């Protein structure tokens, strides 16, 4: 079977749905595998999904291959997330109250390269647009294998705003175990934005 037909078969076997509490445990397991221990748990995943629900529209989605979770995306609705020192709204060229936040994207390592992350992003964008968002910001992990996080986000329309060295250092000192760094995480985040109607 050729590489192209394998890719088509993989895409056809994936189903997408809104992320609900039934998916939390599987999402935590996958998120821990992808991002490292201490990043996601059953308490914060509920808080994160709640931040993405507005006007009865949930902007977080999950991907399954049969009964196996292979990816998920959590997105915060505009006005329902807190900007911090890693946010640069003065560089966004849009009113911050109209900007959602793409919090977390996780895809099983055996399912990468098949467009699952992109499809989850497009589903989230469709949902937040219905909520009233006009753009979305994210912090992409530049040390992801082959810088794949930044590459896929750029392919989906993302534009670089600013690079933030040591973005997850404080989290690592509080118990987050980066999959790349030993004790202290010195990974860099690319703050990126997607404008929905451009």
N, C-alpha and C positions, 0 to 999 in steps of 0.2 A: 504494500500500500504506500503510495507516495506521501510526502510530507504535507502537501496541500490537502489531500483527501482526509488525512488524519486530523488536520486542523478543522476542516469542515465538519467531520463527525463529532469532534469534541464540542464545537459551537452548538451543534444541534442537540447534544445531550444535556446542555445546561439549562436549568429553569431559574427564573428570578422571581422574587416576591418581596413584599414589604417585611422588614425585620420586626419581629414581635418577641414577646417574652419567651415563647416556645423555642426560640433560636439562641437565647442568651448563653446557655452552657456551652454549646458548640462554638459560638463566636468567641467566647473567652478562651477556649482551648486553642482555636486557630490563631487568635490574636496573640496569645502568649508564644506560640511557636514562631510566628512571623516577627514579632516586635521584641520579644524577650519578657522575662518574668517581671511582675510588678507594674506592667503597663495597663492591663485591663483586668477587671474582676466583675463579679456578679452585682456589686453595688454600683460601680461607676458606669457600667454599660447601660443600666436602667436610667441613670441620670443623663447620660449622653443621648440616648434615644428620645427621652422626654424633651431635651433641648432642641430636637429636630422635628418636633410635632407642633404644628401651628394651624389654626383654622381647620382642625380635624384632618390635616394632611401630614403624613409621616414621611420624612425625607431620607430615611435610612432603609437600606435594602440588603438582601442576602442572595447568594447564588448557590444552587445545589446541583450536584450530579447524582441523580437518584436520591438516596437518603443521606448522602454525604455532603456536608457543607464544604464548599470550595472557595468561597469568598464572601466578604461583606463590606459595606461602606456605611459609615455613620456621618451624618451631616447635621450641623446646627443651623437652625433657622435664623434669619436676620433679626436683630434685637434680642436674641435669646442666648447670646454668648458674650463672654467678657474679653475685651482686648487686653493684652498685656505688653510687656516691654519688647516682645518679639513681633508686635504688630506695627505696621507703618502706614496708618490711614492717610497721612499727608501725601503719600506717594501713589495712592490708589486711583486718584482722579474720579472719584465717585463718592456720593454721600455714604458714610459708614453704616447708617441705619438701613441701607438697601443691600448690604453685603452679608451673605451667609458664610459659614465656616465649614470647610470640608475637614472634619476631625480625623477620621481614620479610614484607611483602605487596606484590606488584608486579602491576599489571594494565596491559596495553597501553592507551595513551590512546584508541585507537579502539574499545575494548571496554568502557569504563567505563560504569556506569549500567545494566548488564544483570544484576547480581547475582553476577558471577564472584568478586569479593572475598569476598562473604558466603558463597558455597558453599565456597570454599577454607577459610574460617574454620570452618565447621560440620564439614567433613571432619577438620580438625585437632583440633577439640574432641572428636569421637567417638573419635579415635585416642588422645589423651592421657587421656581418661577410662578407656579400657581399660588404660592404663599405671598408673592410680591417681591422677591429678591431680584436684583438686576445684575448681580455679580457674586462670585464666590472666591474666598481666599483660603489658602492652605499652606502648611509648612511641610515641604517634601524632604525626605531623608536623602541627602546627597551621597551618602555612603552605601546606599542600597546596591546590590550586585549590579555592576555595570551602569550605575546611576540610573537604573530603570525607572525609578519613581518620577524623577524629573523628566525623563524622556517621554514617558507615557502622558504625563500631565501637559507637557508642551505640545505633544501631538493632538491632544484634545482641546487646544486653544489657550493653554496657560501661558502667561507672560511673567518673566522674572521681575520681582519688585526689589528684593534685597536678600543678601546672604547673611545668615546668623550663625557664626561659629559657636560651639558649645551650647546649642539650643537645649539639649536634654541633660546638661551637667547637673543642674539642681535636682532633677528627678532621679538621676542615678545615685546621688548622695542620700536620697530618701528611700532607696530600695529598688529602683528600676534597674534591671539587668539588661544592658544593651547587648545585642547579639554579636556586635563587632568589638566593642571596647571591653577591657577587663573590669576594673572597678569604677573608674570615672569615665563617663561618656563625653567624648570630645567631638562627636559628630556635628556636622553642619546642616542647618536647615535652609532650604531655598524657599523664601516667602514668595508665593506666586498667586496670581489672580486670573480668573477667567471672567470676561465680560460676556453676558449671555446673548445680547442682541447685536454683536459685532461680527 
